[in-house]
Amino acid sequence: MVVSRHKLLVACRVTVLLVLVIAALRAGFFTVYRVAGTSMLDTLFDGDRILVADEPWLVHPVRPGDTVVFEIQDEVLVKRVVGAPGDRVALLAGHVVRNGHPVSEQIPVAYNAHDTMHEVELGLGEYFVLGDHRAVSVDSRDFGPIDETQILGRVVLRMSGSGISTVAALERHR
């Protein structure tokens, strides 16, 4: 059997990539969590597994649009970042307004709570987080902004019975 040079090169690259991913997982750069609850529907489903970068700045700094895992009051939650340090965040009839501009979201209308919240200015190291299923989510509307020290990591991949996908429901532009 003759193996082409191209196929051999591709196989080597895949093997090296796999070894690097496994090494990164073993070194503690990533953690796998299981989603419990419905506050992030339709982005994350109850029972999904998520790959979380424990040091989110290795990929890029946490920014609006990212999904993060954080700890608050001895509970680990997963929510979407809608405001970062220095941002002004408000809700107008359920729509996120950041720095005076409406944020384009891809969240089902049925999941919106349609609530209004006065503008909050985020301080140094503060993030405003919301669940994608806002009608049931407990988030920054309830407990206020979270501090960067509470963030355990940024969700990199969603692993479900239907495969692996990225996690996005909010525009990532500032």
C-alpha positions in Angstrom: 0.0 0.0 0.0 1.4 3.4 -1.0 0.5 6.4 1.1 0.9 9.8 -0.6 3.2 12.3 0.9 0.2 14.7 1.3 -1.9 12.2 3.3 1.1 11.5 5.5 1.6 15.2 6.2 -2.1 15.7 7.0 -2.0 12.7 9.3 1.1 14.1 11.1 -0.5 17.5 11.5 -3.7 16.0 12.9 -1.7 13.8 15.3 0.4 16.8 16.5 -2.7 18.9 17.0 -4.4 16.1 19.0 -1.4 15.6 21.2 -1.3 19.4 21.9 -5.0 19.5 22.7 -4.6 16.6 25.1 -1.5 18.2 26.7 -3.4 21.5 27.1 -6.3 19.7 28.8 -4.0 17.8 31.1 -2.0 20.9 32.0 -5.1 22.5 33.3 -5.8 25.1 30.6 -9.3 23.8 30.0 -12.1 22.3 32.1 -15.2 20.5 31.0 -18.4 21.4 32.7 -21.9 19.9 32.3 -24.7 22.4 31.8 -27.6 22.1 34.3 -30.7 24.2 33.7 -32.3 26.2 30.9 -31.1 29.8 31.4 -28.9 29.7 28.3 -31.4 28.2 25.8 -31.1 27.9 22.7 -27.3 28.4 23.0 -26.7 25.7 25.7 -29.1 22.9 26.6 -29.5 21.1 29.9 -27.0 18.2 29.8 -24.6 19.7 27.3 -20.9 19.6 28.1 -18.9 22.8 27.6 -15.1 23.1 27.1 -14.0 26.2 29.2 -10.7 28.0 28.8 -9.6 28.4 32.4 -7.3 31.2 31.5 -9.6 33.1 29.0 -6.9 35.6 28.0 -4.9 32.8 26.4 -7.5 32.9 23.6 -8.5 36.5 23.9 -9.7 38.8 26.8 -13.3 38.3 28.0 -15.5 40.7 26.0 -19.2 41.3 25.3 -20.6 38.3 23.4 -18.5 35.7 25.2 -20.1 33.0 27.3 -18.4 32.7 30.7 -18.5 30.4 33.7 -18.2 32.1 37.0 -18.8 31.6 40.7 -21.2 33.6 42.8 -22.5 32.8 46.2 -20.9 29.3 46.2 -22.7 28.5 42.9 -21.2 28.0 39.4 -23.2 29.7 36.7 -22.8 30.1 32.9 -24.0 33.3 31.3 -23.4 35.7 28.4 -21.2 38.8 28.9 -23.2 41.9 27.6 -21.0 44.6 29.2 -17.3 44.9 30.1 -15.3 47.3 32.3 -16.1 50.9 31.4 -19.3 50.0 29.5 -22.7 51.5 30.2 -25.4 48.8 30.1 -29.2 49.2 30.1 -32.3 47.2 29.2 -35.1 48.7 27.2 -38.2 46.5 26.8 -35.9 43.5 27.0 -33.3 44.8 24.5 -29.7 45.3 25.6 -28.3 48.8 25.1 -24.6 49.1 25.5 -22.9 52.5 25.5 -26.1 54.1 24.1 -26.4 51.7 21.2 -28.8 48.7 20.8 -27.0 45.3 20.7 -27.9 42.9 17.9 -28.9 39.6 19.5 -29.9 36.2 18.1 -31.9 35.2 21.1 -35.5 33.8 20.5 -38.1 36.4 21.3 -40.0 34.0 23.4 -37.1 33.8 25.8 -36.9 37.6 26.4 -38.2 38.9 29.7 -39.1 42.3 28.1 -37.9 44.1 31.2 -36.5 47.6 31.5 -33.5 48.4 33.6 -31.8 51.8 34.2 -28.3 52.2 32.9 -25.5 50.7 34.9 -21.9 52.0 34.5 -19.4 49.2 35.0 -16.3 49.8 37.0 -12.7 48.5 36.6 -12.9 44.7 36.4 -16.7 44.5 36.3 -18.8 42.5 33.8 -22.6 42.5 33.3 -23.9 39.0 32.4 -27.3 37.8 31.2 -28.7 34.4 30.5 -30.0 33.9 26.9 -33.3 32.6 28.3 -34.0 35.8 30.2 -37.5 34.8 31.3 -36.0 32.2 33.7 -32.4 33.4 34.1 -30.9 34.6 37.4 -28.1 37.0 36.3 -26.7 40.5 36.7 -30.3 41.9 36.8 -30.6 40.1 40.1 -27.1 40.1 41.7 -25.5 43.0 39.9 -22.2 43.0 37.9 -19.7 40.3 38.6 -16.0 40.9 39.2 -13.3 39.5 36.9 -12.0 37.5 39.9 -15.2 35.5 39.9 -14.8 34.4 36.3 -13.6 30.8 36.1 -13.2 30.7 32.3 -14.6 31.4 28.9 -16.7 28.8 27.0 -14.8 27.7 23.9 -16.9 24.8 22.6 -20.3 23.2 23.2 -20.4 19.4 23.1 -23.9 17.8 22.7 -25.4 14.7 21.3 -25.6 16.5 18.0 -21.9 17.3 17.8 -19.5 20.1 18.7 -20.1 23.7 18.0 -19.0 27.2 18.9 -21.1 29.3 21.3 -22.5 32.6 20.0 -25.8 34.4 20.3 -24.6 38.0 20.6 -22.6 40.2 18.3 -19.0 40.5 19.5 -18.4 44.1 18.3 -17.8 46.8 20.9 
